[in-house]
Amino acid sequence: MGVILTLFYGFVGLVVLFLIFVYAVSIGIDNSKQVKALRSELKEIKNQLKDLDENVK
């Protein structure tokens, strides 16, 4: 009986660790997408500022 419970708790532990890992990876992917979006927005703003600066001169 003890061996069966040990195997059951071990399996449940592995499932929980897997779910935590999957959640962490998905959060990391979402954050990297946000960073890429912010970088592209900053590049656009930088280009617009260059254009404005050239138009003022």
mmCIF file of the N, C-alpha and C atoms, coordinates in Angstrom:
data_MODEL
# 
_entry.id   MODEL 
# 
loop_
_atom_site.group_PDB 
_atom_site.id 
_atom_site.type_symbol 
_atom_site.label_atom_id 
_atom_site.label_alt_id 
_atom_site.label_comp_id 
_atom_site.label_asym_id 
_atom_site.label_entity_id 
_atom_site.label_seq_id 
_atom_site.pdbx_PDB_ins_code 
_atom_site.Cartn_x 
_atom_site.Cartn_y 
_atom_site.Cartn_z 
_atom_site.occupancy 
_atom_site.B_iso_or_equiv 
_atom_site.pdbx_formal_charge 
_atom_site.auth_seq_id 
_atom_site.auth_comp_id 
_atom_site.auth_asym_id 
_atom_site.auth_atom_id 
_atom_site.pdbx_PDB_model_num 
ATOM 1   N N  . MET A 1 1  ? 0.836  -1.204 0.000   1.00 0.00 ? 1  MET A N  1 
ATOM 2   C CA . MET A 1 1  ? 0.000  0.000  0.000   1.00 0.00 ? 1  MET A CA 1 
ATOM 3   C C  . MET A 1 1  ? 0.872  1.256  0.000   1.00 0.00 ? 1  MET A C  1 
ATOM 4   N N  . GLY A 1 2  ? 1.958  1.229  0.767   1.00 0.00 ? 2  GLY A N  1 
ATOM 5   C CA . GLY A 1 2  ? 2.834  2.396  0.841   1.00 0.00 ? 2  GLY A CA 1 
ATOM 6   C C  . GLY A 1 2  ? 3.510  2.686  -0.477  1.00 0.00 ? 2  GLY A C  1 
ATOM 7   N N  . VAL A 1 3  ? 3.859  1.640  -1.224  1.00 0.00 ? 3  VAL A N  1 
ATOM 8   C CA . VAL A 1 3  ? 4.522  1.824  -2.517  1.00 0.00 ? 3  VAL A CA 1 
ATOM 9   C C  . VAL A 1 3  ? 3.565  2.468  -3.509  1.00 0.00 ? 3  VAL A C  1 
ATOM 10  N N  . ILE A 1 4  ? 2.311  2.053  -3.476  1.00 0.00 ? 4  ILE A N  1 
ATOM 11  C CA . ILE A 1 4  ? 1.314  2.617  -4.394  1.00 0.00 ? 4  ILE A CA 1 
ATOM 12  C C  . ILE A 1 4  ? 1.100  4.098  -4.100  1.00 0.00 ? 4  ILE A C  1 
ATOM 13  N N  . LEU A 1 5  ? 1.007  4.450  -2.813  1.00 0.00 ? 5  LEU A N  1 
ATOM 14  C CA . LEU A 1 5  ? 0.837  5.864  -2.455  1.00 0.00 ? 5  LEU A CA 1 
ATOM 15  C C  . LEU A 1 5  ? 2.063  6.675  -2.859  1.00 0.00 ? 5  LEU A C  1 
ATOM 16  N N  . THR A 1 6  ? 3.245  6.111  -2.666  1.00 0.00 ? 6  THR A N  1 
ATOM 17  C CA . THR A 1 6  ? 4.466  6.814  -3.050  1.00 0.00 ? 6  THR A CA 1 
ATOM 18  C C  . THR A 1 6  ? 4.488  7.070  -4.553  1.00 0.00 ? 6  THR A C  1 
ATOM 19  N N  . LEU A 1 7  ? 4.146  6.065  -5.329  1.00 0.00 ? 7  LEU A N  1 
ATOM 20  C CA . LEU A 1 7  ? 4.095  6.246  -6.784  1.00 0.00 ? 7  LEU A CA 1 
ATOM 21  C C  . LEU A 1 7  ? 3.037  7.267  -7.182  1.00 0.00 ? 7  LEU A C  1 
ATOM 22  N N  . PHE A 1 8  ? 1.885  7.229  -6.522  1.00 0.00 ? 8  PHE A N  1 
ATOM 23  C CA . PHE A 1 8  ? 0.808  8.167  -6.831  1.00 0.00 ? 8  PHE A CA 1 
ATOM 24  C C  . PHE A 1 8  ? 1.237  9.602  -6.534  1.00 0.00 ? 8  PHE A C  1 
ATOM 25  N N  . TYR A 1 9  ? 1.810  9.820  -5.326  1.00 0.00 ? 9  TYR A N  1 
ATOM 26  C CA . TYR A 1 9  ? 2.244  11.172 -4.968  1.00 0.00 ? 9  TYR A CA 1 
ATOM 27  C C  . TYR A 1 9  ? 3.393  11.640 -5.862  1.00 0.00 ? 9  TYR A C  1 
ATOM 28  N N  . GLY A 1 10 ? 4.267  10.730 -6.249  1.00 0.00 ? 10 GLY A N  1 
ATOM 29  C CA . GLY A 1 10 ? 5.344  11.093 -7.163  1.00 0.00 ? 10 GLY A CA 1 
ATOM 30  C C  . GLY A 1 10 ? 4.803  11.518 -8.515  1.00 0.00 ? 10 GLY A C  1 
ATOM 31  N N  . PHE A 1 11 ? 3.815  10.782 -9.008  1.00 0.00 ? 11 PHE A N  1 
ATOM 32  C CA . PHE A 1 11 ? 3.198  11.124 -10.292 1.00 0.00 ? 11 PHE A CA 1 
ATOM 33  C C  . PHE A 1 11 ? 2.490  12.471 -10.212 1.00 0.00 ? 11 PHE A C  1 
ATOM 34  N N  . VAL A 1 12 ? 1.749  12.683 -9.127  1.00 0.00 ? 12 VAL A N  1 
ATOM 35  C CA . VAL A 1 12 ? 1.054  13.966 -8.946  1.00 0.00 ? 12 VAL A CA 1 
ATOM 36  C C  . VAL A 1 12 ? 2.068  15.104 -8.867  1.00 0.00 ? 12 VAL A C  1 
ATOM 37  N N  . GLY A 1 13 ? 3.177  14.874 -8.177  1.00 0.00 ? 13 GLY A N  1 
ATOM 38  C CA . GLY A 1 13 ? 4.223  15.894 -8.086  1.00 0.00 ? 13 GLY A CA 1 
ATOM 39  C C  . GLY A 1 13 ? 4.804  16.237 -9.444  1.00 0.00 ? 13 GLY A C  1 
ATOM 40  N N  . LEU A 1 14 ? 5.045  15.214 -10.262 1.00 0.00 ? 14 LEU A N  1 
ATOM 41  C CA . LEU A 1 14 ? 5.574  15.460 -11.604 1.00 0.00 ? 14 LEU A CA 1 
ATOM 42  C C  . LEU A 1 14 ? 4.584  16.232 -12.465 1.00 0.00 ? 14 LEU A C  1 
ATOM 43  N N  . VAL A 1 15 ? 3.314  15.911 -12.336 1.00 0.00 ? 15 VAL A N  1 
ATOM 44  C CA . VAL A 1 15 ? 2.288  16.632 -13.099 1.00 0.00 ? 15 VAL A CA 1 
ATOM 45  C C  . VAL A 1 15 ? 2.253  18.097 -12.681 1.00 0.00 ? 15 VAL A C  1 
ATOM 46  N N  . VAL A 1 16 ? 2.329  18.349 -11.378 1.00 0.00 ? 16 VAL A N  1 
ATOM 47  C CA . VAL A 1 16 ? 2.312  19.736 -10.886 1.00 0.00 ? 16 VAL A CA 1 
ATOM 48  C C  . VAL A 1 16 ? 3.542  20.486 -11.392 1.00 0.00 ? 16 VAL A C  1 
ATOM 49  N N  . LEU A 1 17 ? 4.711  19.851 -11.328 1.00 0.00 ? 17 LEU A N  1 
ATOM 50  C CA . LEU A 1 17 ? 5.925  20.502 -11.836 1.00 0.00 ? 17 LEU A CA 1 
ATOM 51  C C  . LEU A 1 17 ? 5.812  20.798 -13.332 1.00 0.00 ? 17 LEU A C  1 
ATOM 52  N N  . PHE A 1 18 ? 5.248  19.873 -14.084 1.00 0.00 ? 18 PHE A N  1 
ATOM 53  C CA . PHE A 1 18 ? 5.063  20.085 -15.520 1.00 0.00 ? 18 PHE A CA 1 
ATOM 54  C C  . PHE A 1 18 ? 4.142  21.273 -15.778 1.00 0.00 ? 18 PHE A C  1 
ATOM 55  N N  . LEU A 1 19 ? 3.042  21.358 -15.034 1.00 0.00 ? 19 LEU A N  1 
ATOM 56  C CA . LEU A 1 19 ? 2.106  22.470 -15.230 1.00 0.00 ? 19 LEU A CA 1 
ATOM 57  C C  . LEU A 1 19 ? 2.750  23.805 -14.873 1.00 0.00 ? 19 LEU A C  1 
ATOM 58  N N  . ILE A 1 20 ? 3.543  23.822 -13.801 1.00 0.00 ? 20 ILE A N  1 
ATOM 59  C CA . ILE A 1 20 ? 4.248  25.056 -13.423 1.00 0.00 ? 20 ILE A CA 1 
ATOM 60  C C  . ILE A 1 20 ? 5.228  25.451 -14.529 1.00 0.00 ? 20 ILE A C  1 
ATOM 61  N N  . PHE A 1 21 ? 5.944  24.470 -15.070 1.00 0.00 ? 21 PHE A N  1 
ATOM 62  C CA . PHE A 1 21 ? 6.904  24.731 -16.144 1.00 0.00 ? 21 PHE A CA 1 
ATOM 63  C C  . PHE A 1 21 ? 6.206  25.290 -17.380 1.00 0.00 ? 21 PHE A C  1 
ATOM 64  N N  . VAL A 1 22 ? 5.103  24.691 -17.773 1.00 0.00 ? 22 VAL A N  1 
ATOM 65  C CA . VAL A 1 22 ? 4.360  25.154 -18.950 1.00 0.00 ? 22 VAL A CA 1 
ATOM 66  C C  . VAL A 1 22 ? 3.847  26.573 -18.727 1.00 0.00 ? 22 VAL A C  1 
ATOM 67  N N  . TYR A 1 23 ? 3.343  26.864 -17.533 1.00 0.00 ? 23 TYR A N  1 
ATOM 68  C CA . TYR A 1 23 ? 2.843  28.202 -17.219 1.00 0.00 ? 23 TYR A CA 1 
ATOM 69  C C  . TYR A 1 23 ? 3.979  29.227 -17.296 1.00 0.00 ? 23 TYR A C  1 
ATOM 70  N N  . ALA A 1 24 ? 5.130  28.886 -16.721 1.00 0.00 ? 24 ALA A N  1 
ATOM 71  C CA . ALA A 1 24 ? 6.269  29.812 -16.730 1.00 0.00 ? 24 ALA A CA 1 
ATOM 72  C C  . ALA A 1 24 ? 6.746  30.076 -18.151 1.00 0.00 ? 24 ALA A C  1 
ATOM 73  N N  . VAL A 1 25 ? 6.789  29.056 -18.978 1.00 0.00 ? 25 VAL A N  1 
ATOM 74  C CA . VAL A 1 25 ? 7.227  29.239 -20.367 1.00 0.00 ? 25 VAL A CA 1 
ATOM 75  C C  . VAL A 1 25 ? 6.233  30.109 -21.129 1.00 0.00 ? 25 VAL A C  1 
ATOM 76  N N  . SER A 1 26 ? 4.942  29.900 -20.911 1.00 0.00 ? 26 SER A N  1 
ATOM 77  C CA . SER A 1 26 ? 3.947  30.711 -21.623 1.00 0.00 ? 26 SER A CA 1 
ATOM 78  C C  . SER A 1 26 ? 4.027  32.169 -21.196 1.00 0.00 ? 26 SER A C  1 
ATOM 79  N N  . ILE A 1 27 ? 4.269  32.416 -19.918 1.00 0.00 ? 27 ILE A N  1 
ATOM 80  C CA . ILE A 1 27 ? 4.434  33.795 -19.442 1.00 0.00 ? 27 ILE A CA 1 
ATOM 81  C C  . ILE A 1 27 ? 5.674  34.416 -20.078 1.00 0.00 ? 27 ILE A C  1 
ATOM 82  N N  . GLY A 1 28 ? 6.750  33.656 -20.154 1.00 0.00 ? 28 GLY A N  1 
ATOM 83  C CA . GLY A 1 28 ? 7.975  34.162 -20.778 1.00 0.00 ? 28 GLY A CA 1 
ATOM 84  C C  . GLY A 1 28 ? 7.772  34.497 -22.238 1.00 0.00 ? 28 GLY A C  1 
ATOM 85  N N  . ILE A 1 29 ? 7.042  33.676 -22.957 1.00 0.00 ? 29 ILE A N  1 
ATOM 86  C CA . ILE A 1 29 ? 6.770  33.940 -24.376 1.00 0.00 ? 29 ILE A CA 1 
ATOM 87  C C  . ILE A 1 29 ? 5.927  35.202 -24.525 1.00 0.00 ? 29 ILE A C  1 
ATOM 88  N N  . ASP A 1 30 ? 4.914  35.372 -23.663 1.00 0.00 ? 30 ASP A N  1 
ATOM 89  C CA . ASP A 1 30 ? 4.085  36.574 -23.724 1.00 0.00 ? 30 ASP A CA 1 
ATOM 90  C C  . ASP A 1 30 ? 4.926  37.812 -23.466 1.00 0.00 ? 30 ASP A C  1 
ATOM 91  N N  . ASN A 1 31 ? 5.832  37.736 -22.479 1.00 0.00 ? 31 ASN A N  1 
ATOM 92  C CA . ASN A 1 31 ? 6.675  38.887 -22.167 1.00 0.00 ? 31 ASN A CA 1 
ATOM 93  C C  . ASN A 1 31 ? 7.603  39.217 -23.323 1.00 0.00 ? 31 ASN A C  1 
ATOM 94  N N  . SER A 1 32 ? 8.153  38.206 -23.988 1.00 0.00 ? 32 SER A N  1 
ATOM 95  C CA . SER A 1 32 ? 9.056  38.490 -25.101 1.00 0.00 ? 32 SER A CA 1 
ATOM 96  C C  . SER A 1 32 ? 8.292  39.134 -26.260 1.00 0.00 ? 32 SER A C  1 
ATOM 97  N N  . LYS A 1 33 ? 7.040  38.745 -26.467 1.00 0.00 ? 33 LYS A N  1 
ATOM 98  C CA . LYS A 1 33 ? 6.235  39.377 -27.516 1.00 0.00 ? 33 LYS A CA 1 
ATOM 99  C C  . LYS A 1 33 ? 5.981  40.839 -27.176 1.00 0.00 ? 33 LYS A C  1 
ATOM 100 N N  . GLN A 1 34 ? 5.735  41.119 -25.900 1.00 0.00 ? 34 GLN A N  1 
ATOM 101 C CA . GLN A 1 34 ? 5.501  42.505 -25.493 1.00 0.00 ? 34 GLN A CA 1 
ATOM 102 C C  . GLN A 1 34 ? 6.765  43.335 -25.677 1.00 0.00 ? 34 GLN A C  1 
ATOM 103 N N  . VAL A 1 35 ? 7.920  42.749 -25.350 1.00 0.00 ? 35 VAL A N  1 
ATOM 104 C CA . VAL A 1 35 ? 9.183  43.471 -25.513 1.00 0.00 ? 35 VAL A CA 1 
ATOM 105 C C  . VAL A 1 35 ? 9.427  43.780 -26.986 1.00 0.00 ? 35 VAL A C  1 
ATOM 106 N N  . LYS A 1 36 ? 9.166  42.822 -27.859 1.00 0.00 ? 36 LYS A N  1 
ATOM 107 C CA . LYS A 1 36 ? 9.342  43.062 -29.295 1.00 0.00 ? 36 LYS A CA 1 
ATOM 108 C C  . LYS A 1 36 ? 8.406  44.157 -29.779 1.00 0.00 ? 36 LYS A C  1 
ATOM 109 N N  . ALA A 1 37 ? 7.174  44.153 -29.294 1.00 0.00 ? 37 ALA A N  1 
ATOM 110 C CA . ALA A 1 37 ? 6.220  45.186 -29.696 1.00 0.00 ? 37 ALA A CA 1 
ATOM 111 C C  . ALA A 1 37 ? 6.682  46.558 -29.221 1.00 0.00 ? 37 ALA A C  1 
ATOM 112 N N  . LEU A 1 38 ? 7.183  46.631 -27.989 1.00 0.00 ? 38 LEU A N  1 
ATOM 113 C CA . LEU A 1 38 ? 7.673  47.912 -27.476 1.00 0.00 ? 38 LEU A CA 1 
ATOM 114 C C  . LEU A 1 38 ? 8.882  48.398 -28.266 1.00 0.00 ? 38 LEU A C  1 
ATOM 115 N N  . ARG A 1 39 ? 9.768  47.491 -28.630 1.00 0.00 ? 39 ARG A N  1 
ATOM 116 C CA . ARG A 1 39 ? 10.939 47.888 -29.418 1.00 0.00 ? 39 ARG A CA 1 
ATOM 117 C C  . ARG A 1 39 ? 10.516 48.455 -30.763 1.00 0.00 ? 39 ARG A C  1 
ATOM 118 N N  . SER A 1 40 ? 9.567  47.808 -31.409 1.00 0.00 ? 40 SER A N  1 
ATOM 119 C CA . SER A 1 40 ? 9.132  48.314 -32.719 1.00 0.00 ? 40 SER A CA 1 
ATOM 120 C C  . SER A 1 40 ? 8.453  49.672 -32.568 1.00 0.00 ? 40 SER A C  1 
ATOM 121 N N  . GLU A 1 41 ? 7.690  49.851 -31.494 1.00 0.00 ? 41 GLU A N  1 
ATOM 122 C CA . GLU A 1 41 ? 7.060  51.158 -31.268 1.00 0.00 ? 41 GLU A CA 1 
ATOM 123 C C  . GLU A 1 41 ? 8.111  52.226 -31.019 1.00 0.00 ? 41 GLU A C  1 
ATOM 124 N N  . LEU A 1 42 ? 9.145  51.887 -30.242 1.00 0.00 ? 42 LEU A N  1 
ATOM 125 C CA . LEU A 1 42 ? 10.205 52.862 -29.983 1.00 0.00 ? 42 LEU A CA 1 
ATOM 126 C C  . LEU A 1 42 ? 10.953 53.226 -31.265 1.00 0.00 ? 42 LEU A C  1 
ATOM 127 N N  . LYS A 1 43 ? 11.172 52.251 -32.143 1.00 0.00 ? 43 LYS A N  1 
ATOM 128 C CA . LYS A 1 43 ? 11.827 52.551 -33.419 1.00 0.00 ? 43 LYS A CA 1 
ATOM 129 C C  . LYS A 1 43 ? 10.972 53.487 -34.252 1.00 0.00 ? 43 LYS A C  1 
ATOM 130 N N  . GLU A 1 44 ? 9.656  53.257 -34.252 1.00 0.00 ? 44 GLU A N  1 
ATOM 131 C CA . GLU A 1 44 ? 8.758  54.139 -35.002 1.00 0.00 ? 44 GLU A CA 1 
ATOM 132 C C  . GLU A 1 44 ? 8.801  55.554 -34.444 1.00 0.00 ? 44 GLU A C  1 
ATOM 133 N N  . ILE A 1 45 ? 8.775  55.669 -33.124 1.00 0.00 ? 45 ILE A N  1 
ATOM 134 C CA . ILE A 1 45 ? 8.824  56.995 -32.493 1.00 0.00 ? 45 ILE A CA 1 
ATOM 135 C C  . ILE A 1 45 ? 10.144 57.680 -32.820 1.00 0.00 ? 45 ILE A C  1 
ATOM 136 N N  . LYS A 1 46 ? 11.236 56.917 -32.778 1.00 0.00 ? 46 LYS A N  1 
ATOM 137 C CA . LYS A 1 46 ? 12.550 57.481 -33.101 1.00 0.00 ? 46 LYS A CA 1 
ATOM 138 C C  . LYS A 1 46 ? 12.577 57.997 -34.533 1.00 0.00 ? 46 LYS A C  1 
ATOM 139 N N  . ASN A 1 47 ? 12.026 57.229 -35.455 1.00 0.00 ? 47 ASN A N  1 
ATOM 140 C CA . ASN A 1 47 ? 11.984 57.667 -36.855 1.00 0.00 ? 47 ASN A CA 1 
ATOM 141 C C  . ASN A 1 47 ? 11.116 58.908 -37.018 1.00 0.00 ? 47 ASN A C  1 
ATOM 142 N N  . GLN A 1 48 ? 10.004 58.965 -36.306 1.00 0.00 ? 48 GLN A N  1 
ATOM 143 C CA . GLN A 1 48 ? 9.139  60.140 -36.385 1.00 0.00 ? 48 GLN A CA 1 
ATOM 144 C C  . GLN A 1 48 ? 9.848  61.368 -35.831 1.00 0.00 ? 48 GLN A C  1 
ATOM 145 N N  . LEU A 1 49 ? 10.602 61.187 -34.739 1.00 0.00 ? 49 LEU A N  1 
ATOM 146 C CA . LEU A 1 49 ? 11.350 62.319 -34.183 1.00 0.00 ? 49 LEU A CA 1 
ATOM 147 C C  . LEU A 1 49 ? 12.428 62.793 -35.154 1.00 0.00 ? 49 LEU A C  1 
ATOM 148 N N  . LYS A 1 50 ? 13.086 61.864 -35.839 1.00 0.00 ? 50 LYS A N  1 
ATOM 149 C CA . LYS A 1 50 ? 14.079 62.260 -36.843 1.00 0.00 ? 50 LYS A CA 1 
ATOM 150 C C  . LYS A 1 50 ? 13.419 63.062 -37.954 1.00 0.00 ? 50 LYS A C  1 
ATOM 151 N N  . ASP A 1 51 ? 12.266 62.595 -38.411 1.00 0.00 ? 51 ASP A N  1 
ATOM 152 C CA . ASP A 1 51 ? 11.549 63.301 -39.473 1.00 0.00 ? 51 ASP A CA 1 
ATOM 153 C C  . ASP A 1 51 ? 11.146 64.697 -39.022 1.00 0.00 ? 51 ASP A C  1 
ATOM 154 N N  . LEU A 1 52 ? 10.649 64.802 -37.799 1.00 0.00 ? 52 LEU A N  1 
ATOM 155 C CA . LEU A 1 52 ? 10.268 66.121 -37.282 1.00 0.00 ? 52 LEU A CA 1 
ATOM 156 C C  . LEU A 1 52 ? 11.478 67.034 -37.180 1.00 0.00 ? 52 LEU A C  1 
ATOM 157 N N  . ASP A 1 53 ? 12.597 66.485 -36.719 1.00 0.00 ? 53 ASP A N  1 
ATOM 158 C CA . ASP A 1 53 ? 13.810 67.283 -36.578 1.00 0.00 ? 53 ASP A CA 1 
ATOM 159 C C  . ASP A 1 53 ? 14.298 67.763 -37.943 1.00 0.00 ? 53 ASP A C  1 
ATOM 160 N N  . GLU A 1 54 ? 14.221 66.908 -38.950 1.00 0.00 ? 54 GLU A N  1 
ATOM 161 C CA . GLU A 1 54 ? 14.640 67.301 -40.297 1.00 0.00 ? 54 GLU A CA 1 
ATOM 162 C C  . GLU A 1 54 ? 13.696 68.348 -40.877 1.00 0.00 ? 54 GLU A C  1 
ATOM 163 N N  . ASN A 1 55 ? 12.416 68.258 -40.573 1.00 0.00 ? 55 ASN A N  1 
ATOM 164 C CA . ASN A 1 55 ? 11.451 69.232 -41.089 1.00 0.00 ? 55 ASN A CA 1 
ATOM 165 C C  . ASN A 1 55 ? 11.627 70.588 -40.432 1.00 0.00 ? 55 ASN A C  1 
ATOM 166 N N  . VAL A 1 56 ? 12.078 70.607 -39.184 1.00 0.00 ? 56 VAL A N  1 
ATOM 167 C CA . VAL A 1 56 ? 12.258 71.874 -38.478 1.00 0.00 ? 56 VAL A CA 1 
ATOM 168 C C  . VAL A 1 56 ? 13.467 72.617 -39.023 1.00 0.00 ? 56 VAL A C  1 
ATOM 169 N N  . LYS A 1 57 ? 14.495 71.888 -39.429 1.00 0.00 ? 57 LYS A N  1 
ATOM 170 C CA . LYS A 1 57 ? 15.728 72.537 -39.924 1.00 0.00 ? 57 LYS A CA 1 
ATOM 171 C C  . LYS A 1 57 ? 15.552 73.236 -41.226 1.00 0.00 ? 57 LYS A C  1 
# 
